[in-house]
Amino acid sequence: MITEEEIAAVSLPADELIPDPETAKAFRVTLMTVFRWSKNPKMKAAGWPDAVQINGRNYRSRRALDAFKEGLFRQALKARGGAAAMAEKGASRD
């Protein structure tokens, strides 16, 4: 039988909830932009996390925000790599 201590040892640490004003600061956008991103299907598809409402205030999961940032970073690297590859092709034609 598994004890509670063993379950606690294996469980993931609790996720931290970040208030939307801090989220806006972290992404260097306004609170209105955070609100708009929450309503935008393209941002949802890109991984923008849903808000958790507590006492009328919106919070977002730190893990979900970090995953969103990582996804944006990967997209940027992919785009940069694609642009660099196209530039090399253009340079080799000259």
TISE-885150 format. One record per residue: residue in three letters; x, y negated, z negated of N, C-alpha, C in turn. Coordinates in Angstrom, 3 decimals. Example, Ala and Ser with C-alpha at 12.3 -4.5 7.8 and 13.67 -1.06 7.14 Angstrom:
2
tifi/nu/nv/nw/cau/cav/caw/cu/cv/cw
ALA/13.190/5.690/-7.800/12.300/4.500/-7.800/13.200/3.300/-7.800;
SER/12.850/2.250/-7.080/13.670/1.060/-7.140/12.900/-0.030/-7.870;
# end
This chain:
94
tifi/nu/nv/nw/cau/cav/caw/cu/cv/cw
MET/0.837/1.179/0.000/0.000/0.000/0.000/0.886/-1.247/0.000;
ILE/0.486/-2.260/0.770/1.248/-3.498/0.888/0.834/-4.444/-0.227;
THR/1.830/-5.020/-0.881/1.540/-5.948/-1.980/1.399/-7.373/-1.444;
GLU/0.850/-8.250/-2.257/0.695/-9.647/-1.863/2.045/-10.327/-1.669;
GLU/3.036/-9.923/-2.437/4.375/-10.507/-2.286/4.962/-10.159/-0.922;
GLU/4.734/-8.927/-0.460/5.237/-8.523/0.852/4.530/-9.288/1.965;
ILE/3.234/-9.494/1.793/2.486/-10.264/2.785/2.985/-11.701/2.810;
ALA/3.209/-12.286/1.645/3.698/-13.661/1.565/5.081/-13.791/2.187;
ALA/5.906/-12.768/2.026/7.259/-12.807/2.576/7.237/-12.764/4.105;
VAL/6.241/-12.101/4.681/6.155/-11.945/6.133/5.361/-13.073/6.772;
SER/4.457/-13.677/6.041/3.586/-14.720/6.578/4.397/-15.925/7.032;
LEU/3.852/-16.580/8.038/4.474/-17.805/8.513/4.250/-18.913/7.501;
PRO/5.172/-19.859/7.419/4.949/-20.980/6.497/3.736/-21.787/6.946;
ALA/3.114/-22.462/6.013/1.942/-23.271/6.322/2.306/-24.363/7.323;
ASP/1.386/-24.623/8.218/1.600/-25.654/9.224/1.296/-27.018/8.613;
GLU/2.085/-27.997/8.982/1.888/-29.351/8.474/0.939/-30.093/9.408;
LEU/0.013/-30.841/8.844/-0.897/-31.660/9.635/-0.383/-33.090/9.667;
ILE/-0.319/-33.657/10.866/0.212/-34.999/11.077/-0.954/-35.930/11.406;
PRO/-1.107/-37.038/10.674/-2.193/-37.974/10.993/-1.967/-38.634/12.350;
ASP/-3.068/-38.976/13.020/-2.955/-39.566/14.354/-2.094/-40.836/14.415;
PRO/-2.115/-41.716/13.406/-1.208/-42.868/13.497/0.275/-42.452/13.594;
GLU/0.664/-41.422/12.860/2.049/-40.931/12.960/2.292/-40.252/14.302;
THR/1.272/-39.554/14.800/1.382/-38.917/16.114/1.618/-39.979/17.183;
ALA/0.859/-41.071/17.111/1.019/-42.157/18.078/2.431/-42.742/18.015;
LYS/2.940/-42.939/16.802/4.305/-43.462/16.661/5.334/-42.498/17.245;
ALA/5.142/-41.209/17.000/6.101/-40.215/17.485/6.158/-40.191/19.009;
PHE/5.011/-40.423/19.658/4.974/-40.418/21.123/5.112/-41.824/21.711;
ARG/5.254/-42.819/20.832/5.410/-44.220/21.239/4.257/-44.686/22.122;
VAL/3.047/-44.378/21.646/1.830/-44.812/22.324/0.894/-45.415/21.276;
THR/-0.208/-45.992/21.731/-1.184/-46.556/20.811/-2.162/-45.472/20.356;
LEU/-2.916/-45.784/19.309/-3.950/-44.854/18.851/-5.009/-44.647/19.931;
MET/-5.282/-45.672/20.723/-6.256/-45.530/21.809/-5.763/-44.516/22.835;
THR/-4.478/-44.499/23.102/-3.919/-43.523/24.035/-4.070/-42.108/23.485;
VAL/-3.809/-41.933/22.199/-4.000/-40.619/21.566/-5.456/-40.191/21.715;
PHE/-6.381/-41.121/21.502/-7.807/-40.838/21.663/-8.110/-40.421/23.105;
ARG/-7.571/-41.170/24.061/-7.812/-40.857/25.483/-7.227/-39.500/25.856;
TRP/-6.028/-39.206/25.367/-5.426/-37.912/25.657/-6.304/-36.781/25.131;
SER/-6.961/-37.015/24.003/-7.824/-35.995/23.416/-9.035/-35.706/24.293;
LYS/-9.449/-36.684/25.085/-10.613/-36.531/25.962/-10.234/-36.104/27.381;
ASN/-8.958/-36.151/27.709/-8.485/-35.896/29.074/-8.268/-34.401/29.317;
PRO/-9.003/-33.801/30.271/-8.831/-32.365/30.539/-7.421/-31.994/31.011;
LYS/-6.759/-32.907/31.720/-5.391/-32.616/32.186/-4.426/-32.508/31.007;
MET/-4.616/-33.379/30.025/-3.753/-33.318/28.844/-4.047/-32.058/28.033;
LYS/-5.325/-31.693/27.952/-5.695/-30.447/27.254/-5.021/-29.268/27.940;
ALA/-5.047/-29.263/29.277/-4.423/-28.179/30.041/-2.912/-28.154/29.828;
ALA/-2.330/-29.331/29.581/-0.886/-29.419/29.349/-0.508/-29.009/27.927;
GLY/-1.534/-28.789/27.077/-1.236/-28.313/25.737/-1.459/-29.319/24.627;
TRP/-2.085/-30.458/24.933/-2.349/-31.454/23.897/-3.249/-30.825/22.843;
PRO/-2.827/-30.843/21.575/-3.597/-30.154/20.531/-4.885/-30.876/20.144;
ASP/-5.886/-30.090/19.789/-7.138/-30.643/19.275/-6.895/-31.225/17.886;
ALA/-7.709/-32.206/17.549/-7.612/-32.830/16.231/-8.395/-32.012/15.211;
VAL/-7.910/-32.078/13.986/-8.620/-31.515/12.845/-9.100/-32.716/12.042;
GLN/-10.405/-32.798/11.811/-10.924/-33.943/11.068/-11.046/-33.612/9.588;
ILE/-10.447/-34.461/8.772/-10.531/-34.341/7.319/-10.905/-35.718/6.785;
ASN/-12.042/-35.793/6.102/-12.542/-37.065/5.555/-12.594/-38.170/6.605;
GLY/-13.009/-37.820/7.812/-13.166/-38.805/8.875/-11.880/-39.236/9.549;
ARG/-10.773/-38.615/9.199/-9.481/-38.957/9.817/-8.999/-37.773/10.651;
ASN/-8.329/-38.088/11.746/-7.833/-37.034/12.637/-6.390/-36.677/12.315;
TYR/-6.143/-35.372/12.311/-4.805/-34.821/12.092/-4.537/-33.806/13.182;
ARG/-3.261/-33.584/13.484/-2.879/-32.587/14.482/-1.767/-31.713/13.909;
SER/-1.760/-30.493/14.349/-0.780/-29.520/13.891/0.617/-29.895/14.376;
ARG/1.585/-29.903/13.455/2.969/-30.199/13.854/3.470/-29.165/14.856;
ARG/3.160/-27.907/14.618/3.602/-26.857/15.549/3.038/-27.093/16.947;
ALA/1.751/-27.434/17.018/1.127/-27.669/18.318/1.736/-28.891/19.002;
LEU/2.013/-29.952/18.229/2.655/-31.135/18.810/4.064/-30.816/19.304;
ASP/4.798/-30.028/18.536/6.147/-29.633/18.960/6.099/-28.786/20.229;
ALA/5.108/-27.897/20.312/4.950/-27.063/21.516/4.600/-27.945/22.715;
PHE/3.761/-28.956/22.495/3.406/-29.887/23.565/4.640/-30.644/24.043;
LYS/5.434/-31.163/23.101/6.668/-31.879/23.459/7.609/-30.973/24.251;
GLU/7.744/-29.741/23.803/8.632/-28.805/24.494/8.150/-28.550/25.921;
GLY/6.839/-28.430/26.083/6.280/-28.237/27.421/6.562/-29.421/28.327;
LEU/6.417/-30.637/27.793/6.731/-31.838/28.575/8.207/-31.864/28.953;
PHE/9.054/-31.484/27.990/10.493/-31.467/28.237/10.830/-30.472/29.348;
ARG/10.226/-29.289/29.289/10.471/-28.277/30.324/10.001/-28.760/31.691;
GLN/8.840/-29.419/31.736/8.344/-29.963/33.001/9.311/-30.997/33.563;
ALA/9.824/-31.862/32.694/10.756/-32.896/33.139/12.041/-32.281/33.683;
LEU/12.541/-31.266/32.987/13.754/-30.600/33.476/13.516/-29.910/34.797;
LYS/12.363/-29.293/34.925/12.018/-28.603/36.174/11.927/-29.610/37.318;
ALA/11.273/-30.743/37.052/11.140/-31.790/38.066/12.506/-32.371/38.421;
ARG/13.335/-32.570/37.412/14.666/-33.114/37.655/15.505/-32.133/38.464;
GLY/15.402/-30.858/38.118/16.135/-29.833/38.868/15.655/-29.747/40.301;
GLY/14.350/-29.874/40.480/13.784/-29.855/41.827/14.252/-31.055/42.627;
ALA/14.303/-32.219/41.994/14.756/-33.428/42.671/16.234/-33.328/42.999;
ALA/17.014/-32.751/42.087/18.454/-32.603/42.328/18.702/-31.633/43.469;
ALA/17.920/-30.555/43.508/18.084/-29.583/44.591/17.736/-30.208/45.937;
MET/16.690/-31.033/45.969/16.315/-31.695/47.221/17.370/-32.711/47.631;
ALA/17.973/-33.396/46.653/19.022/-34.369/46.953/20.240/-33.662/47.543;
GLU/20.557/-32.464/46.996/21.693/-31.701/47.523/21.420/-31.278/48.960;
LYS/20.203/-30.851/49.238/19.856/-30.452/50.602/19.994/-31.637/51.543;
GLY/19.531/-32.812/51.079/19.627/-34.014/51.898/21.080/-34.404/52.122;
ALA/21.922/-34.258/51.104/23.344/-34.612/51.216/24.066/-33.645/52.135;
SER/23.657/-32.379/52.133/24.344/-31.396/52.970/23.995/-31.573/54.447;
ARG/22.874/-32.216/54.737/22.481/-32.462/56.117/23.262/-33.609/56.717;
ASP/23.765/-34.516/55.894/24.478/-35.695/56.399/25.811/-35.358/56.961;
# end
